[in-house]
């Protein structure tokens, strides 16, 4: 399918998984609020960065489909923003799991290494690798947190979400990838994956809140 034939309605729908993911990352990134407010702020800021990356990519698609203008910097900002945001969310989640503020410097070092590699190669590929690894790690840590809170439904949903995202790889490499039907299939799968991820994040945060209030209920 020619990029100029990309429907506007499909470009608008592309905002849906972006907003679903933003909500999920916001919840998990802020889960450390009761432990360390700075980590929670960083985690939520990281969620916003991931969301901005997705919005930039969706806006690129919308402008391209509606006006035929290829604003390349909008597309290329996705993975740098996502990689940076994922590191911040991971630090906050690490803090939540640890029960006290986790060391920040490994995440800063990782971010610096990714940026240096991208500049040296003059490519967004290092950011792409960091972004995809980072968001997958967020689901893994989210599942660990859910498991500690005995939110087994959330654990299953995190796994299903990762499987759904992983299934996008063969779709994107399929010979008919450029056809309208495959584009809708890909976007539908991504929307479903992010809806699953958000549901898992909601169940995780609820379980964590219930665990935090349980001692007070017992002693009342």
N, CA and C atoms as a LAMMPS dump frame, in Angstrom:
ITEM: TIMESTEP
0
ITEM: NUMBER OF ATOMS
660
ITEM: BOX BOUNDS ff ff ff
-5.0000000000000000e+02 5.0000000000000000e+02
-5.0000000000000000e+02 5.0000000000000000e+02
-5.0000000000000000e+02 5.0000000000000000e+02
ITEM: ATOMS id mol type element x y z
1 1 1 N 0.833 -1.201 0
2 1 2 C 0 0 0
3 1 3 C 0.861 1.242 0
4 2 1 N 0.595 2.158 -0.892
5 2 2 C 1.328 3.417 -0.94
6 2 3 C 1.017 4.238 0.295
7 3 1 N 2.043 4.897 0.868
8 3 2 C 1.827 5.668 2.09
9 3 3 C 0.797 6.763 1.907
10 4 1 N 0.647 7.253 0.678
11 4 2 C -0.343 8.285 0.433
12 4 3 C -1.766 7.733 0.488
13 5 1 N -1.904 6.407 0.406
14 5 2 C -3.21 5.764 0.484
15 5 3 C -3.579 5.375 1.915
16 6 1 N -2.707 5.676 2.859
17 6 2 C -2.951 5.349 4.266
18 6 3 C -4.162 6.156 4.735
19 7 1 N -5.263 5.499 5.138
20 7 2 C -6.492 6.228 5.46
21 7 3 C -6.346 7.112 6.702
22 8 1 N -7.022 8.259 6.666
23 8 2 C -6.992 9.16 7.81
24 8 3 C -7.588 8.489 9.043
25 9 1 N -8.647 7.721 8.86
26 9 2 C -9.284 7.06 9.995
27 9 3 C -8.321 6.087 10.672
28 10 1 N -7.469 5.439 9.877
29 10 2 C -6.474 4.534 10.453
30 10 3 C -5.414 5.322 11.224
31 11 1 N -5.043 6.48 10.681
32 11 2 C -4.076 7.325 11.373
33 11 3 C -4.642 7.816 12.699
34 12 1 N -5.919 8.141 12.721
35 12 2 C -6.554 8.585 13.967
36 12 3 C -6.641 7.439 14.974
37 13 1 N -6.936 6.235 14.489
38 13 2 C -7.02 5.089 15.388
39 13 3 C -5.688 4.777 16.029
40 14 1 N -4.606 5.171 15.359
41 14 2 C -3.271 4.889 15.874
42 14 3 C -3.004 5.605 17.199
43 15 1 N -3.78 6.645 17.498
44 15 2 C -3.637 7.32 18.788
45 15 3 C -4.177 6.46 19.938
46 16 1 N -5.082 5.549 19.63
47 16 2 C -5.731 4.758 20.685
48 16 3 C -4.733 3.894 21.448
49 17 1 N -3.942 3.035 20.781
50 17 2 C -2.973 2.249 21.544
51 17 3 C -1.929 3.111 22.24
52 18 1 N -1.612 4.268 21.661
53 18 2 C -0.657 5.174 22.302
54 18 3 C -1.184 5.647 23.647
55 19 1 N -2.455 6.049 23.689
56 19 2 C -3.043 6.544 24.931
57 19 3 C -3.258 5.423 25.941
58 20 1 N -3.609 4.236 25.454
59 20 2 C -3.754 3.087 26.357
60 20 3 C -2.423 2.756 27.019
61 21 1 N -1.356 2.743 26.218
62 21 2 C -0.032 2.452 26.761
63 21 3 C 0.405 3.532 27.738
64 22 1 N 0.15 4.794 27.407
65 22 2 C 0.507 5.894 28.294
66 22 3 C -0.13 5.713 29.666
67 23 1 N -1.411 5.345 29.683
68 23 2 C -2.104 5.146 30.963
69 23 3 C -1.475 4.004 31.76
70 24 1 N -1.134 2.921 31.081
71 24 2 C -0.515 1.791 31.773
72 24 3 C 0.848 2.127 32.332
73 25 1 N 1.675 2.799 31.541
74 25 2 C 3.002 3.189 32.013
75 25 3 C 2.894 4.206 33.151
76 26 1 N 1.913 5.101 33.08
77 26 2 C 1.705 6.096 34.14
78 26 3 C 1.389 5.408 35.466
79 27 1 N 0.521 4.4 35.424
80 27 2 C 0.154 3.688 36.646
81 27 3 C 1.347 2.955 37.247
82 28 1 N 2.076 2.225 36.415
83 28 2 C 3.229 1.474 36.917
84 28 3 C 4.368 2.402 37.326
85 29 1 N 4.567 3.472 36.55
86 29 2 C 5.623 4.417 36.894
87 29 3 C 5.388 5.133 38.198
88 30 1 N 4.107 5.325 38.55
89 30 2 C 3.79 6.02 39.792
90 30 3 C 3.553 5.108 40.971
91 31 1 N 3.723 3.798 40.777
92 31 2 C 3.457 2.844 41.858
93 31 3 C 4.417 2.989 43.026
94 32 1 N 5.539 3.679 42.81
95 32 2 C 6.536 3.851 43.873
96 32 3 C 6.278 5.084 44.73
97 33 1 N 5.126 5.743 44.545
98 33 2 C 4.854 7.009 45.239
99 33 3 C 4.937 6.876 46.756
100 34 1 N 4.466 5.752 47.298
101 34 2 C 4.492 5.568 48.749
102 34 3 C 5.896 5.279 49.265
103 35 1 N 6.82 4.947 48.369
104 35 2 C 8.187 4.616 48.764
105 35 3 C 9.131 5.789 48.555
106 36 1 N 9.05 6.403 47.388
107 36 2 C 9.942 7.511 47.053
108 36 3 C 9.252 8.393 46.01
109 37 1 N 8.954 9.621 46.386
110 37 2 C 8.221 10.507 45.481
111 37 3 C 9.047 10.884 44.255
112 38 1 N 10.36 10.982 44.425
113 38 2 C 11.199 11.332 43.278
114 38 3 C 11.169 10.232 42.228
115 39 1 N 11.225 9.002 42.683
116 39 2 C 11.174 7.881 41.745
117 39 3 C 9.825 7.837 41.042
118 40 1 N 8.749 8.102 41.793
119 40 2 C 7.422 8.114 41.194
120 40 3 C 7.296 9.233 40.166
121 41 1 N 7.845 10.405 40.488
122 41 2 C 7.816 11.514 39.528
123 41 3 C 8.573 11.137 38.259
124 42 1 N 9.753 10.529 38.444
125 42 2 C 10.551 10.11 37.294
126 42 3 C 9.804 9.07 36.471
127 43 1 N 9.142 8.132 37.153
128 43 2 C 8.404 7.097 36.451
129 43 3 C 7.254 7.664 35.641
130 44 1 N 6.533 8.6 36.23
131 44 2 C 5.419 9.215 35.497
132 44 3 C 5.923 10.096 34.358
133 45 1 N 7.037 10.769 34.581
134 45 2 C 7.629 11.572 33.514
135 45 3 C 8.074 10.654 32.366
136 46 1 N 8.618 9.496 32.743
137 46 2 C 9.001 8.525 31.729
138 46 3 C 7.801 8.049 30.923
139 47 1 N 6.663 7.839 31.612
140 47 2 C 5.44 7.44 30.914
141 47 3 C 5.01 8.506 29.918
142 48 1 N 5.139 9.767 30.32
143 48 2 C 4.785 10.867 29.425
144 48 3 C 5.702 10.886 28.206
145 49 1 N 6.994 10.648 28.423
146 49 2 C 7.928 10.614 27.295
147 49 3 C 7.566 9.501 26.312
148 50 1 N 7.232 8.336 26.844
149 50 2 C 6.813 7.237 25.969
150 50 3 C 5.563 7.643 25.194
151 51 1 N 4.615 8.256 25.917
152 51 2 C 3.398 8.708 25.261
153 51 3 C 3.661 9.746 24.187
154 52 1 N 4.575 10.678 24.466
155 52 2 C 4.92 11.695 23.471
156 52 3 C 5.531 11.067 22.219
157 53 1 N 6.346 10.044 22.433
158 53 2 C 6.919 9.347 21.285
159 53 3 C 5.839 8.724 20.422
160 54 1 N 4.865 8.089 21.07
161 54 2 C 3.764 7.488 20.331
162 54 3 C 2.897 8.524 19.633
163 55 1 N 2.638 9.636 20.323
164 55 2 C 1.846 10.712 19.722
165 55 3 C 2.569 11.296 18.515
166 56 1 N 3.885 11.447 18.618
167 56 2 C 4.663 11.977 17.498
168 56 3 C 4.544 11.058 16.284
169 57 1 N 4.652 9.746 16.513
170 57 2 C 4.544 8.795 15.403
171 57 3 C 3.14 8.81 14.806
172 58 1 N 2.125 8.874 15.662
173 58 2 C 0.753 8.919 15.172
174 58 3 C 0.482 10.209 14.405
175 59 1 N 1.049 11.308 14.884
176 59 2 C 0.868 12.584 14.2
177 59 3 C 1.55 12.567 12.838
178 60 1 N 2.712 11.916 12.767
179 60 2 C 3.393 11.754 11.476
180 60 3 C 2.493 11.016 10.492
181 61 1 N 1.856 9.934 10.969
182 61 2 C 0.954 9.175 10.107
183 61 3 C -0.239 10.028 9.673
184 62 1 N -0.775 10.816 10.597
185 62 2 C -1.944 11.636 10.292
186 62 3 C -1.615 12.699 9.25
187 63 1 N -0.483 13.376 9.425
188 63 2 C -0.076 14.409 8.467
189 63 3 C 0.205 13.787 7.104
190 64 1 N 0.847 12.621 7.122
191 64 2 C 1.176 11.951 5.87
192 64 3 C -0.086 11.527 5.127
193 65 1 N -1.05 10.97 5.88
194 65 2 C -2.268 10.484 5.231
195 65 3 C -3.186 11.622 4.805
196 66 1 N -3.238 12.701 5.58
197 66 2 C -4.152 13.793 5.279
198 66 3 C -3.593 14.777 4.259
199 67 1 N -2.293 15.025 4.316
200 67 2 C -1.705 16.074 3.469
201 67 3 C -0.582 15.577 2.557
202 68 1 N -0.151 14.329 2.75
203 68 2 C 0.921 13.802 1.93
204 68 3 C 2.286 14.353 2.273
205 69 1 N 2.423 14.997 3.435
206 69 2 C 3.705 15.58 3.859
207 69 3 C 4.419 14.614 4.799
208 70 1 N 5.661 14.325 4.504
209 70 2 C 6.457 13.4 5.307
210 70 3 C 7.32 14.193 6.277
211 71 1 N 6.798 14.404 7.501
212 71 2 C 7.543 15.13 8.541
213 71 3 C 8.385 14.092 9.277
214 72 1 N 9.552 13.814 8.725
215 72 2 C 10.354 12.676 9.158
216 72 3 C 10.773 12.747 10.62
217 73 1 N 11.019 13.937 11.168
218 73 2 C 11.507 14.017 12.549
219 73 3 C 10.459 13.535 13.54
220 74 1 N 9.173 13.645 13.165
221 74 2 C 8.13 13.132 14.048
222 74 3 C 8.219 11.617 14.15
223 75 1 N 8.423 10.965 13.028
224 75 2 C 8.555 9.507 13.035
225 75 3 C 9.811 9.073 13.789
226 76 1 N 10.916 9.763 13.553
227 76 2 C 12.189 9.357 14.136
228 76 3 C 12.307 9.666 15.627
229 77 1 N 11.388 10.453 16.161
230 77 2 C 11.445 10.765 17.596
231 77 3 C 10.841 9.659 18.45
232 78 1 N 10.155 8.703 17.83
233 78 2 C 9.478 7.657 18.599
234 78 3 C 10.429 6.895 19.508
235 79 1 N 11.439 6.281 18.931
236 79 2 C 12.277 5.373 19.722
237 79 3 C 13.197 6.09 20.714
238 80 1 N 13.791 7.248 20.391
239 80 2 C 14.561 7.952 21.423
240 80 3 C 13.719 8.328 22.641
241 81 1 N 12.499 8.82 22.397
242 81 2 C 11.629 9.181 23.518
243 81 3 C 11.191 7.936 24.281
244 82 1 N 10.858 6.876 23.559
245 82 2 C 10.417 5.647 24.204
246 82 3 C 11.538 5.016 25.027
247 83 1 N 12.753 5.018 24.492
248 83 2 C 13.881 4.425 25.215
249 83 3 C 14.167 5.189 26.502
250 84 1 N 14.177 6.52 26.417
251 84 2 C 14.431 7.347 27.6
252 84 3 C 13.335 7.154 28.637
253 85 1 N 12.084 7.178 28.176
254 85 2 C 10.968 6.999 29.097
255 85 3 C 10.97 5.639 29.756
256 86 1 N 11.303 4.6 28.989
257 86 2 C 11.316 3.247 29.547
258 86 3 C 12.341 3.112 30.669
259 87 1 N 13.5 3.743 30.519
260 87 2 C 14.517 3.695 31.572
261 87 3 C 14.004 4.33 32.859
262 88 1 N 13.275 5.437 32.733
263 88 2 C 12.74 6.109 33.92
264 88 3 C 11.654 5.265 34.586
265 89 1 N 10.778 4.668 33.788
266 89 2 C 9.738 3.805 34.356
267 89 3 C 10.368 2.588 35.028
268 90 1 N 11.401 2.044 34.412
269 90 2 C 12.08 0.881 34.995
270 90 3 C 12.719 1.223 36.333
271 91 1 N 13.333 2.403 36.426
272 91 2 C 13.932 2.807 37.703
273 91 3 C 12.862 2.909 38.784
274 92 1 N 11.713 3.482 38.429
275 92 2 C 10.629 3.608 39.401
276 92 3 C 10.095 2.24 39.806
277 93 1 N 9.917 1.343 38.824
278 93 2 C 9.441 0 39.143
279 93 3 C 10.45 -0.767 39.991
280 94 1 N 11.726 -0.597 39.686
281 94 2 C 12.79 -1.208 40.491
282 94 3 C 12.689 -0.724 41.938
283 95 1 N 12.426 0.563 42.109
284 95 2 C 12.251 1.131 43.446
285 95 3 C 11.054 0.504 44.146
286 96 1 N 9.956 0.325 43.424
287 96 2 C 8.762 -0.296 44.005
288 96 3 C 9.06 -1.713 44.471
289 97 1 N 9.727 -2.478 43.644
290 97 2 C 10.026 -3.863 43.997
291 97 3 C 11.042 -3.961 45.136
292 98 1 N 11.955 -3.007 45.185
293 98 2 C 13.022 -3.023 46.193
294 98 3 C 12.519 -2.545 47.562
295 99 1 N 11.494 -1.712 47.545
296 99 2 C 10.956 -1.176 48.795
297 99 3 C 11.685 0.058 49.269
298 100 1 N 12.678 0.512 48.547
299 100 2 C 13.398 1.755 48.815
300 100 3 C 14.023 2.217 47.5
301 101 1 N 14.494 3.456 47.481
302 101 2 C 14.97 4.001 46.218
303 101 3 C 16.101 3.151 45.634
304 102 1 N 15.906 2.74 44.393
305 102 2 C 16.928 1.954 43.697
306 102 3 C 18.027 2.877 43.182
307 103 1 N 19.241 2.362 42.997
308 103 2 C 20.32 3.191 42.422
309 103 3 C 19.915 3.709 41.04
310 104 1 N 20.151 4.982 40.811
311 104 2 C 19.76 5.58 39.534
312 104 3 C 20.85 5.466 38.481
313 105 1 N 22.106 5.352 38.931
314 105 2 C 23.208 5.469 37.977
315 105 3 C 23.259 4.364 36.918
316 106 1 N 22.826 3.115 37.198
317 106 2 C 22.854 2.13 36.095
318 106 3 C 21.939 2.529 34.935
319 107 1 N 20.825 3.165 35.266
320 107 2 C 19.885 3.581 34.23
321 107 3 C 20.433 4.783 33.453
322 108 1 N 21.075 5.696 34.188
323 108 2 C 21.704 6.835 33.516
324 108 3 C 22.841 6.36 32.61
325 109 1 N 23.607 5.388 33.08
326 109 2 C 24.704 4.836 32.291
327 109 3 C 24.184 4.152 31.034
328 110 1 N 23.089 3.402 31.19
329 110 2 C 22.494 2.722 30.031
330 110 3 C 21.991 3.739 29.013
331 111 1 N 21.337 4.799 29.497
332 111 2 C 20.849 5.834 28.589
333 111 3 C 21.977 6.536 27.856
334 112 1 N 23.06 6.811 28.573
335 112 2 C 24.218 7.448 27.951
336 112 3 C 24.837 6.546 26.889
337 113 1 N 24.905 5.251 27.195
338 113 2 C 25.456 4.305 26.229
339 113 3 C 24.623 4.223 24.964
340 114 1 N 23.303 4.229 25.115
341 114 2 C 22.414 4.179 23.951
342 114 3 C 22.579 5.435 23.103
343 115 1 N 22.621 6.588 23.77
344 115 2 C 22.782 7.849 23.043
345 115 3 C 24.122 7.89 22.307
346 116 1 N 25.188 7.429 22.968
347 116 2 C 26.51 7.429 22.341
348 116 3 C 26.54 6.502 21.133
349 117 1 N 25.915 5.343 21.254
350 117 2 C 25.883 4.394 20.137
351 117 3 C 25.088 4.964 18.962
352 118 1 N 23.974 5.636 19.274
353 118 2 C 23.156 6.223 18.211
354 118 3 C 23.927 7.306 17.471
355 119 1 N 24.674 8.131 18.222
356 119 2 C 25.461 9.189 17.588
357 119 3 C 26.613 8.61 16.771
358 120 1 N 27.257 7.591 17.316
359 120 2 C 28.396 6.988 16.608
360 120 3 C 27.963 6.315 15.309
361 121 1 N 26.788 5.687 15.331
362 121 2 C 26.294 4.982 14.156
363 121 3 C 25.433 5.865 13.264
364 122 1 N 25.094 7.042 13.795
365 122 2 C 24.182 7.948 13.08
366 122 3 C 22.897 7.204 12.696
367 123 1 N 22.341 6.519 13.697
368 123 2 C 21.187 5.658 13.462
369 123 3 C 20.315 5.622 14.713
370 124 1 N 19.006 5.4 14.52
371 124 2 C 18.097 5.239 15.65
372 124 3 C 18.018 3.774 16.086
373 125 1 N 18.781 2.9 15.443
374 125 2 C 18.717 1.48 15.766
375 125 3 C 19.03 1.185 17.237
376 126 1 N 20.075 1.811 17.834
377 126 2 C 20.297 1.562 19.261
378 126 3 C 19.102 1.977 20.122
379 127 1 N 18.461 3.085 19.764
380 127 2 C 17.28 3.529 20.503
381 127 3 C 16.127 2.55 20.302
382 128 1 N 15.998 2.01 19.096
383 128 2 C 14.957 1.016 18.826
384 128 3 C 15.153 -0.224 19.708
385 129 1 N 16.39 -0.701 19.767
386 129 2 C 16.688 -1.884 20.587
387 129 3 C 16.419 -1.591 22.061
388 130 1 N 16.866 -0.41 22.523
389 130 2 C 16.665 -0.037 23.928
390 130 3 C 15.181 0.122 24.248
391 131 1 N 14.436 0.699 23.317
392 131 2 C 13.013 0.928 23.541
393 131 3 C 12.244 -0.381 23.634
394 132 1 N 12.47 -1.266 22.672
395 132 2 C 11.751 -2.535 22.672
396 132 3 C 12.148 -3.402 23.873
397 133 1 N 13.431 -3.39 24.211
398 133 2 C 13.877 -4.131 25.396
399 133 3 C 13.289 -3.53 26.66
400 134 1 N 13.27 -2.193 26.716
401 134 2 C 12.784 -1.5 27.906
402 134 3 C 11.315 -1.739 28.175
403 135 1 N 10.471 -1.608 27.16
404 135 2 C 9.035 -1.792 27.387
405 135 3 C 8.716 -3.253 27.709
406 136 1 N 9.496 -4.177 27.144
407 136 2 C 9.302 -5.582 27.492
408 136 3 C 9.703 -5.827 28.948
409 137 1 N 10.817 -5.202 29.366
410 137 2 C 11.257 -5.336 30.759
411 137 3 C 10.237 -4.744 31.722
412 138 1 N 9.552 -3.68 31.312
413 138 2 C 8.514 -3.089 32.164
414 138 3 C 7.4 -4.11 32.413
415 139 1 N 6.993 -4.82 31.363
416 139 2 C 5.972 -5.847 31.535
417 139 3 C 6.455 -6.972 32.443
418 140 1 N 7.738 -7.327 32.312
419 140 2 C 8.303 -8.388 33.163
420 140 3 C 8.301 -7.957 34.625
421 141 1 N 8.785 -6.739 34.9
422 141 2 C 8.791 -6.256 36.285
423 141 3 C 7.369 -6.047 36.804
424 142 1 N 6.472 -5.602 35.913
425 142 2 C 5.072 -5.47 36.314
426 142 3 C 4.496 -6.811 36.718
427 143 1 N 4.858 -7.866 35.979
428 143 2 C 4.386 -9.207 36.316
429 143 3 C 4.969 -9.678 37.646
430 144 1 N 6.233 -9.351 37.888
431 144 2 C 6.853 -9.71 39.171
432 144 3 C 6.131 -9.011 40.317
433 145 1 N 5.856 -7.72 40.137
434 145 2 C 5.143 -6.967 41.166
435 145 3 C 3.748 -7.543 41.389
436 146 1 N 3.059 -7.871 40.297
437 146 2 C 1.722 -8.461 40.418
438 146 3 C 1.788 -9.811 41.127
439 147 1 N 2.808 -10.606 40.802
440 147 2 C 2.956 -11.894 41.46
441 147 3 C 3.182 -11.758 42.959
442 148 1 N 3.962 -10.768 43.355
443 148 2 C 4.19 -10.539 44.784
444 148 3 C 2.9 -10.145 45.495
445 149 1 N 1.997 -9.509 44.753
446 149 2 C 0.711 -9.078 45.33
447 149 3 C -0.385 -10.113 45.086
448 150 1 N 0.019 -11.27 44.541
449 150 2 C -0.899 -12.367 44.24
450 150 3 C -1.996 -11.968 43.263
451 151 1 N -1.682 -11.05 42.393
452 151 2 C -2.611 -10.669 41.328
453 151 3 C -2.302 -11.527 40.11
454 152 1 N -2.691 -12.783 40.169
455 152 2 C -2.296 -13.752 39.138
456 152 3 C -2.932 -13.439 37.792
457 153 1 N -4.126 -12.865 37.826
458 153 2 C -4.756 -12.47 36.571
459 153 3 C -3.905 -11.462 35.819
460 154 1 N -3.319 -10.514 36.572
461 154 2 C -2.447 -9.512 35.957
462 154 3 C -1.195 -10.157 35.373
463 155 1 N -0.647 -11.156 36.064
464 155 2 C 0.543 -11.853 35.57
465 155 3 C 0.248 -12.479 34.206
466 156 1 N -0.897 -13.129 34.106
467 156 2 C -1.294 -13.754 32.839
468 156 3 C -1.461 -12.69 31.753
469 157 1 N -2.072 -11.559 32.117
470 157 2 C -2.294 -10.5 31.136
471 157 3 C -0.984 -9.892 30.639
472 158 1 N -0.021 -9.719 31.531
473 158 2 C 1.292 -9.211 31.089
474 158 3 C 1.894 -10.157 30.044
475 159 1 N 1.794 -11.463 30.316
476 159 2 C 2.338 -12.445 29.373
477 159 3 C 1.598 -12.383 28.04
478 160 1 N 0.285 -12.274 28.088
479 160 2 C -0.5 -12.185 26.863
480 160 3 C -0.172 -10.911 26.089
481 161 1 N 0.055 -9.814 26.82
482 161 2 C 0.405 -8.563 26.166
483 161 3 C 1.731 -8.659 25.425
484 162 1 N 2.706 -9.291 26.06
485 162 2 C 4.011 -9.46 25.413
486 162 3 C 3.877 -10.342 24.173
487 163 1 N 3.072 -11.4 24.285
488 163 2 C 2.855 -12.281 23.134
489 163 3 C 2.201 -11.512 21.988
490 164 1 N 1.202 -10.671 22.323
491 164 2 C 0.512 -9.898 21.294
492 164 3 C 1.465 -8.932 20.595
493 165 1 N 2.323 -8.261 21.376
494 165 2 C 3.286 -7.333 20.778
495 165 3 C 4.288 -8.089 19.916
496 166 1 N 4.742 -9.233 20.416
497 166 2 C 5.704 -10.04 19.657
498 166 3 C 5.114 -10.518 18.336
499 167 1 N 3.807 -10.748 18.322
500 167 2 C 3.151 -11.219 17.093
501 167 3 C 3.162 -10.159 15.998
502 168 1 N 3.459 -8.914 16.348
503 168 2 C 3.545 -7.865 15.338
504 168 3 C 4.751 -8.066 14.419
505 169 1 N 5.779 -8.74 14.921
506 169 2 C 7 -8.927 14.123
507 169 3 C 6.725 -9.703 12.837
508 170 1 N 6.089 -10.898 12.906
509 170 2 C 5.799 -11.593 11.64
510 170 3 C 4.806 -10.841 10.758
511 171 1 N 3.902 -10.073 11.376
512 171 2 C 2.96 -9.298 10.572
513 171 3 C 3.688 -8.24 9.751
514 172 1 N 4.679 -7.582 10.376
515 172 2 C 5.406 -6.521 9.692
516 172 3 C 6.344 -7.059 8.614
517 173 1 N 6.726 -8.325 8.735
518 173 2 C 7.617 -8.907 7.732
519 173 3 C 6.855 -9.71 6.685
520 174 1 N 5.541 -9.741 6.788
521 174 2 C 4.726 -10.497 5.839
522 174 3 C 4.728 -9.82 4.47
523 175 1 N 4.716 -10.599 3.39
524 175 2 C 4.734 -10.01 2.046
525 175 3 C 3.572 -9.054 1.778
526 176 1 N 2.443 -9.277 2.457
527 176 2 C 1.278 -8.428 2.249
528 176 3 C 1.166 -7.317 3.293
529 177 1 N 2.277 -7.036 3.957
530 177 2 C 2.274 -6.039 5.036
531 177 3 C 1.735 -4.686 4.588
532 178 1 N 2.021 -4.294 3.354
533 178 2 C 1.635 -2.974 2.879
534 178 3 C 0.168 -2.877 2.469
535 179 1 N -0.55 -3.99 2.471
536 179 2 C -1.951 -3.939 2.093
537 179 3 C -2.789 -3.35 3.219
538 180 1 N -3.932 -2.799 2.86
539 180 2 C -4.792 -2.138 3.843
540 180 3 C -5.262 -3.113 4.912
541 181 1 N -5.619 -4.333 4.495
542 181 2 C -6.093 -5.321 5.457
543 181 3 C -5.053 -5.667 6.5
544 182 1 N -3.802 -5.838 6.091
545 182 2 C -2.74 -6.155 7.043
546 182 3 C -2.424 -4.967 7.942
547 183 1 N -2.543 -3.762 7.414
548 183 2 C -2.327 -2.58 8.238
549 183 3 C -3.36 -2.511 9.358
550 184 1 N -4.612 -2.811 9.023
551 184 2 C -5.658 -2.825 10.054
552 184 3 C -5.428 -3.954 11.051
553 185 1 N -4.999 -5.106 10.554
554 185 2 C -4.713 -6.227 11.442
555 185 3 C -3.597 -5.887 12.407
556 186 1 N -2.562 -5.238 11.905
557 186 2 C -1.433 -4.847 12.744
558 186 3 C -1.868 -3.835 13.803
559 187 1 N -2.607 -2.817 13.374
560 187 2 C -3.038 -1.804 14.341
561 187 3 C -4.023 -2.375 15.351
562 188 1 N -4.9 -3.261 14.901
563 188 2 C -5.838 -3.885 15.832
564 188 3 C -5.122 -4.726 16.868
565 189 1 N -4.11 -5.45 16.425
566 189 2 C -3.322 -6.272 17.349
567 189 3 C -2.596 -5.393 18.362
568 190 1 N -2.036 -4.283 17.893
569 190 2 C -1.34 -3.37 18.793
570 190 3 C -2.3 -2.751 19.803
571 191 1 N -3.495 -2.366 19.339
572 191 2 C -4.493 -1.803 20.25
573 191 3 C -4.896 -2.814 21.305
574 192 1 N -5.115 -4.059 20.879
575 192 2 C -5.464 -5.113 21.826
576 192 3 C -4.345 -5.334 22.833
577 193 1 N -3.099 -5.342 22.362
578 193 2 C -1.954 -5.56 23.254
579 193 3 C -1.868 -4.471 24.314
580 194 1 N -2.08 -3.219 23.918
581 194 2 C -1.983 -2.125 24.878
582 194 3 C -3.163 -2.109 25.836
583 195 1 N -4.34 -2.535 25.364
584 195 2 C -5.5 -2.636 26.256
585 195 3 C -5.255 -3.713 27.314
586 196 1 N -4.653 -4.818 26.9
587 196 2 C -4.301 -5.884 27.842
588 196 3 C -3.278 -5.366 28.856
589 197 1 N -2.274 -4.64 28.372
590 197 2 C -1.241 -4.098 29.253
591 197 3 C -1.843 -3.135 30.27
592 198 1 N -2.735 -2.257 29.827
593 198 2 C -3.365 -1.309 30.748
594 198 3 C -4.192 -2.043 31.796
595 199 1 N -4.939 -3.05 31.38
596 199 2 C -5.735 -3.824 32.335
597 199 3 C -4.841 -4.49 33.372
598 200 1 N -3.726 -5.04 32.918
599 200 2 C -2.775 -5.664 33.847
600 200 3 C -2.223 -4.639 34.834
601 201 1 N -1.912 -3.426 34.343
602 201 2 C -1.386 -2.379 35.217
603 201 3 C -2.424 -1.964 36.256
604 202 1 N -3.684 -1.849 35.841
605 202 2 C -4.753 -1.488 36.779
606 202 3 C -4.884 -2.541 37.866
607 203 1 N -4.899 -3.816 37.482
608 203 2 C -5.015 -4.897 38.464
609 203 3 C -3.812 -4.93 39.402
610 204 1 N -2.634 -4.628 38.875
611 204 2 C -1.419 -4.62 39.692
612 204 3 C -1.479 -3.519 40.745
613 205 1 N -1.839 -2.326 40.326
614 205 2 C -1.898 -1.188 41.244
615 205 3 C -2.99 -1.404 42.288
616 206 1 N -4.124 -1.942 41.873
617 206 2 C -5.202 -2.225 42.831
618 206 3 C -4.769 -3.253 43.861
619 207 1 N -4.083 -4.285 43.405
620 207 2 C -3.613 -5.316 44.33
621 207 3 C -2.587 -4.754 45.303
622 208 1 N -1.707 -3.876 44.802
623 208 2 C -0.708 -3.25 45.669
624 208 3 C -1.379 -2.373 46.705
625 209 1 N -2.417 -1.623 46.291
626 209 2 C -3.134 -0.758 47.233
627 209 3 C -3.859 -1.586 48.287
628 210 1 N -4.462 -2.702 47.87
629 210 2 C -5.159 -3.569 48.816
630 210 3 C -4.197 -4.168 49.828
631 211 1 N -3.007 -4.552 49.37
632 211 2 C -1.993 -5.107 50.264
633 211 3 C -1.528 -4.071 51.275
634 212 1 N -1.401 -2.815 50.837
635 212 2 C -0.941 -1.755 51.724
636 212 3 C -1.945 -1.432 52.819
637 213 1 N -3.251 -1.59 52.54
638 213 2 C -4.272 -1.25 53.526
639 213 3 C -4.654 -2.422 54.41
640 214 1 N -4.254 -3.628 54.043
641 214 2 C -4.683 -4.812 54.792
642 214 3 C -4.227 -4.805 56.254
643 215 1 N -2.991 -4.437 56.611
644 215 2 C -2.599 -4.423 58.022
645 215 3 C -3.46 -3.484 58.852
646 216 1 N -3.816 -2.32 58.298
647 216 2 C -4.626 -1.353 59.018
648 216 3 C -5.997 -1.942 59.322
649 217 1 N -6.562 -2.727 58.37
650 217 2 C -7.862 -3.31 58.571
651 217 3 C -7.825 -4.362 59.675
652 218 1 N -6.696 -5.081 59.765
653 218 2 C -6.553 -6.134 60.756
654 218 3 C -6.449 -5.561 62.153
655 219 1 N -5.738 -4.451 62.297
656 219 2 C -5.499 -3.886 63.63
657 219 3 C -6.638 -2.99 64.08
658 220 1 N -7.59 -2.665 63.179
659 220 2 C -8.686 -1.754 63.558
660 220 3 C -9.61 -2.413 64.562
